[in-house]
Amino acid sequence: MKTLPTERALIASLRERLQAQPENLSGRRGAVRLGIGDDCAILRIPRGHEVLLTTDMSLEIIHFRRDWHSPESVGHRCLARGLSDLAAMGARPLAAFLSLALPQELTVPQRGRPTWRDRFFAGLLALARQHAIPLAGGDTAQSPARSGMRADNTRSRNTHVGNIRPDSTGLVMADIVLVGSAPRQRAMLRATAKAGDRIYVTGHLGGAAAELAALAAHPRRFAKAIITSDVSPTRHPHLFPQPRLAVGQALRIRRLATAAIDLSDGLSTDLDHLCEESGLGAVIDAACLPMHPLLGALGAMPLAAMEERLQLALHGGEDYELLFTASPKTRLPRRIAGVPITCIGEMLSCKRGLPRMQLAGSGTRLIPLRSAGWEHYRRR
């Protein structure tokens, strides 16, 4: 008869695992003075800095599927989503806190193989090591069974969810909280763009949506995409996105950006957020959008393929690149921290009767650009 792990045993196992990591992940040095073990963690905040907090929830069916995404990918994406928020504000990460609800069967070893939980932490901690971020605490819970429930009509961020076989297992929920810091009054904001500023993006667009489409069509092809050391955004932009922390900090330190936001919900939606907060409009040049290499595999007919690539680049979401504005007098390098930087448009004063965002296509014609990325509760 198998011995089922208790919550206390799970926490002890994780604590032991963290203590075996390098010191910058065990809480003995750096920002974490006291980590897992007490009611609260104790952090050291650098003098002259402000604290930045962000939280991001990952829900099974909505953000991932266990039959499509490896546990390593789920863990990596859970942390990457929060880190991307810190990157957009130019913050330096100090510590991470994770609340995790799991069905009991995901915590029990099967035939000597690592549990789903262990593989989840392998993905999360591999990214944490990459950016020297300690996991300083959190919470655990057993998710309730959902016998007889179906997800056939669930509105999901993974737009190709389809039918999910009913069973009695519970759903996975992971909520990550990230604490970061930035010098006082120096964090990059969404509300500080100016008319005439140029609009830039890091990396490439549409890759996450393209890989998700391929994952939906052939999920078994991605079953081996679990090696956390091979997390190139060119190879797996959806499964293993890379938060642009170094770029964000460089933009802040060198005072290159006037405003910034991360591209989590799609270029059209996130640009709309920045426009709204800054009280401005924007025009985007479709020909300048840096298309991800994975988009080249989509579409059989040239015109259809071109339109599909454009739609995924504009609205696909989950690229976790940075979108930022800069003065036209500022000379931007072609790369920052090894990441390509592309100018894609310009911020404009809002004019009555004109749409807030416009897209420049062929010739000089401007067409309205609608916010059509991801938004919870939106009717689709």
N, C-alpha and C positions, 0 to 999 in steps of 0.2 A: 504494500500500500504506500502510495506517495505521500510524503510530508509536504503539506501546502505551506508556502511561505507566509509569515505574518507581516504586517506593515512594519513592525519594528525590525524584523529580520531584513526586509528590503532596504530600509534606510541604512542599517548597519553595513549591508553589503555595498551599497553605493558609497558610503563614507570611506570604507576600506579601499574601494577602488580609486577614489579621489586622492587618498593619502599616498597611494602608490604612484601618482602622477608627479611630474616635475613640480617644484615648490610653487611656481607661479599659478598652479591650479589647485593647490592644496590649502590655500588660505594662510600660509605661514608668512608670506611676504606680500608686498604690494599693497593694493587698496583694501584687502580683506584682513582685518585684525582678528576677527572671530567668525568662523564659518559654520558649517553644519554641526549641530550638537546642542545648541541652546535654543531658547524661544525666539530669539532674534539674532541676526548677523550684525556685526559691527564693522563699519567701513571707515576708512580714512579718506577724507576728501582733500584734494590738494588745496593749499592756501591760495586765495584769490580766484577760486573756481566756483562755478555754480553746478548744481546737481541736475542732470537730465534723466528722466524716467520714461520708459515706454513699455507697453505690454502688448502681446500679440497671441491670439488664441488659434490653435490648430485643432480642427474637429474632423473626425473620420466621416467620410462621405462628402462633406463640404470641401475640405482642403486636401484630402488624400484618400486613397483606397488601399486597404491591406492586400488585396489581390492584384494590385498594380504597382504599388510603391514598396520597395524594400524597407525594413525597419531602419536601416542606416540612412536612407533618403529622408524618411519622416523625421528622424532626429536632427539631421543636418538642416533641413528646411525650417524646422521649428526655431532653431537658434538664428539662422540666417535672416529670417523675417524681422526679428527684433533688431539685429545688428544693422540692417539696412536703414532702419529709422534713425539710429544714432549716426550713421554715416551721413545722412542727409543734413544733419545739423552740425557736422564737423566735430562731433564729440569723440572723446577717448573712452572706450568701455572700461568700467571698473569691476563689475560683477554681474552674474546672471542668477536668477531665481526661477525654479521650475515647479509648477503644480501639475501633477500627472495622475490621470485616472485611467486605470487599465482593467480589462476583464481578468479574472484570476488565472485563466488558462495561459495567458501571455507571460506569466511570471514563473511557470513550472517548466523545468528542462524536459525535453523530449529526446529519448535515446542518446543522452549525453551531449546533444547539440546545444549551443547557446540559446537562451530564451529570446523571445521577441523583444522583451524589455532590455536585455543586455545588448542586443544589436542596435536598438534605438539609441542607447547611451553611447555606443561606439561611434555612431554617426555624429551625435551632438558633441561629444568630447573631442573628436578629431578636429572639428571646426573651432572649438574652444581653444585647443592647443595652438592652432594656426594663428590665432589672434591673442593668445596669452590671457584668456578671460577665465577667472575662477567661477565655478558653480558654487555659490555660497549658501544655498538653502532652497526652501520650497515646501511642497506638501505632496502627499500621496493619498490616493483613495481607490477603492475598488468600484468600478463602474457597474451599475445594475444590469441584469440581463434584459434583453428586449425580445423575448420569445414571441414569434408570430409577426413581428414588425417587418414591413417591407419598405424599400427605398426607391420603388419604381418611379414615382413622380416627384422625388426630392429635387429642389432647385440647388444645384451644386456649382461651386466655383470651378470644379473640374467638369466642364460642360458636356463631356461625353460619358457621364456616369452610367447611364443605361440601367438595366435591371440588376438588382442585388439579391442574391438568394436569401430567403428568410432563414434565420437560425436563432439560437437562444443565446448567442454571445453578446456581451455588452460592447459599447463603442469606446474608442480611444479618444481622450481629450487631453491636450497638452497646452498649458498656458505659460508662456515665457515672459518674465519681467527682466528688463535690462536696465542697469544703472550706469550712467556715464557722467563725464564732466567736461566742461569747457570753460575757458576764462570768462569772467563776468562780462556781460554785454557783448560777447563775441560769437555766440552760437548763431548759425545761419538759420534764417526764418523763411516762411513762405510769403510774408506780407511786405517785403522790402524791395521788390523789383521796381524799376522805373521805366517809364515810357522811353523807347529807343534802345533799351538793353537788348543784347543778342541772347538767343536761347540756345543752350548746349545740352547734349546728352553724352554720357559715358558709354563705352562699349558698343553693343549692337542690340537691335530691337526685334522682337517677334520670335526669338529662339525658344523661349519657354512655351509659348503657345504652339509652336511647331512640334516640339518634342512631346507635348501633351497629346496632340493629335495622333502622332505616331504611336505613343504609348496606348492610346485608346484602341487603335486599329490592331496592334500586335503586342499585347502586354507581355507575352512570354519572351519576346526578344530582349526585354529589359530586366529579366529576372536576375542576370548576373551583374547588373550595374550597382554593385554594392561596395566596390573597393573605394574606401574613403580617401585614399591617397591619389586617386585619379578623378579629381572633381573639377576638371577644366570646364569653364562655362561654355567653351566652344563645343565640347562633347555632350554635356548634360546640363543645359541651362535651366531646365525644369526640375530635374531630380536633385541637382547639386548646385544651386545658384550661389554666386560669390558676392557677398556684400562689399561695397566699395569704400571701406573704412579709410584706407590710406588716401584715396582721392579726396574724400570729404575733409579729412584733417588738413591736407595740403591746400585745398581751396580756402579753408578758414585761416590757416596760418599765413598764407601769402595774400590774403584779402583779395582774392580773384573774383569771388562770386558776390552778387548783390542779393540773391535769394536762391533757395534750393528746396527740392522735394525728392523723395525716392519714387521710382516707378514700380509700384506694387499692383496697382489696379488698372494699369494701361495708360499709355501716353495721353490719350484724349481726356481721360478722367482726372489724372493727376495734374496735367497742365491746367485744367479747368479749376482745380482747387487753388493752384498758385495764382491764377488770374483773379479769382474771386477774393482771395485774401489781400492781394496787392491792389485791387480796384482797377485792373487793366484788362486789355484785350491782347490777343496774340495772333500772329499769322505764321503758319508752318509751311515750309517748302517741301513738298512730297519727294522731290528729286534728291533732297539732301539727307533723307532718313537713312541711317546706317543699318541696312538689313542684315540680320543674322545669317551665317552660311547655311543653317538648316532650312531656311525658307526656300533655298534654291531647289529643294527636292519636291516642292509642292506644285501641283497643277500640271495638267497635260498640255493645255493650249496656252500659248504665250500671253494673250490678253487676259484670259481667265486667271492664269497664274500670277500675273502682275497685280491684278486687283486683289486677289486673295492675300498675297504677301503684304500689300499695303494695309489691308484691313487688320491683319494680325499684328503688324508693327504699330499701328495706331491704337488698337483696342484690345490686343491679346492679353496683356497683363502678366504679372509675376516675373518680369525681367530683372527686377531689383537693381537696375542701373540708377544713376543719379541724373535728374534734370535740374539744370541751374541756369541762372541769368548772370550776365556780366556786362559792364559798361562797354560801349563800342570803342572806347579809348583804351581798353585793357587788351593787351596782347596775350592770347591764350596759347600755350604750347599744344602741339599735336597730340602729345601723350602726357599724362600725369600718373606717376607711380606705375608706369608701364601700360596704362589703360588708354585706348584711343579716345579723343575728345572731338566731337563733331558739332558744328554750328548748324542748327536746323530751322531757325526762324528769328522773329523779332517781337518784342513786347510793344503794344500800341496803347494809346489813350482810347478809352471806350467812347464810341460815337453812337448817338441815338439812332435807332433804326438798323444798325448793323449787328450781326451776331458777335458774341464775345470772342469766339475763336473762328479762324478761317484757314482754309487749306489752299495753297497755291499749287495748281496742277500744271498741265501743259500750257505754254503761252503765258499770258498775264491774267488769266481768269482766276478769280477767287471764289471758292464755294464754302458754304457754312461747314464747320467742323463740329459735330455733335459729340458730347461726352457719352461714349458708348462702351466704356470699360466695365470692370466689375463693380457692382454695388449691391450689398445685401438688401433684401426685401424689394428690390426692383422687380416689377413684372416683366417676364421674358417670354 
